[in-house]
């Protein structure tokens, strides 16, 4: 029984060590290299906040900016129709 526990513990330790080496390090993105998709999502969320507060002109600008940055972002066209 002790041998089985020892074997399982060693196998777990080996797997844990190999899994840790295979992962990519999570480093912060430099400020000049923020992905366009992230900027588009932030613009979309800003537009939603403006729309909720009743600031339609600012929401329209944010939604247009989101569409320019990432045309594939879902719901942007629907929100633009809603604002206009």
C-alpha positions in Angstrom: 0.0 0.0 0.0 2.8 2.4 0.9 4.5 1.6 -2.4 1.4 2.4 -4.4 1.0 5.8 -2.6 4.7 6.5 -3.2 4.4 5.7 -6.9 1.3 7.8 -7.3 2.9 10.7 -5.5 6.0 10.5 -7.7 4.0 10.3 -10.9 1.9 13.3 -9.8 5.1 15.3 -9.0 6.6 14.5 -12.5 3.4 15.4 -14.3 3.2 18.7 -12.3 6.8 19.6 -13.2 6.3 18.8 -16.9 3.0 20.7 -17.0 4.6 23.8 -15.5 7.3 23.9 -18.1 5.0 23.6 -21.1 2.8 26.6 -20.1 3.6 30.0 -21.5 4.5 32.7 -19.0 1.9 35.3 -18.4 3.7 38.6 -18.8 1.9 42.0 -19.0 1.4 43.4 -22.5 3.6 46.5 -23.1 1.4 49.6 -23.2 2.2 50.3 -26.9 1.1 46.8 -28.0 -2.5 46.4 -26.8 -4.3 44.1 -29.2 -6.9 45.7 -31.5 -9.5 43.2 -30.3 -9.0 44.4 -26.7 -9.3 48.0 -27.6 -12.4 47.3 -29.6 -14.0 45.5 -26.7 -13.2 48.4 -24.4 -14.7 50.8 -26.9 -17.8 48.6 -27.1 -18.2 48.5 -23.3 -17.7 52.2 -23.1 -20.5 52.7 -25.7 -22.8 50.5 -23.7 -22.1 52.6 -20.6 -22.7 55.8 -22.4 -25.9 54.4 -23.9 -27.1 53.3 -20.4 -26.5 56.9 -19.1 -28.3 58.4 -22.1 -25.3 59.9 -23.8 -26.2 58.8 -27.4 -23.7 60.9 -29.2 -20.7 59.6 -27.2 -22.1 56.0 -27.5 -22.3 56.4 -31.3 -18.7 57.5 -31.5 -17.6 54.6 -29.3 -19.5 52.0 -31.3 -18.0 53.3 -34.6 -14.6 53.1 -33.0 -15.2 49.5 -31.9 -16.4 48.6 -35.5 -13.2 50.2 -37.0 -10.9 48.3 -34.6 -12.6 44.9 -34.9 -15.3 44.5 -37.6 -15.9 40.9 -36.4 -17.0 42.0 -32.9 -20.6 40.8 -32.4 -23.5 43.1 -31.6 -21.8 46.3 -32.7 -24.0 46.8 -35.7 -27.1 46.1 -33.6 -26.0 48.7 -31.0 -25.3 51.2 -33.8 -28.8 50.7 -35.2 -30.2 51.2 -31.7 -28.3 54.5 -31.2 -29.2 55.9 -34.6 
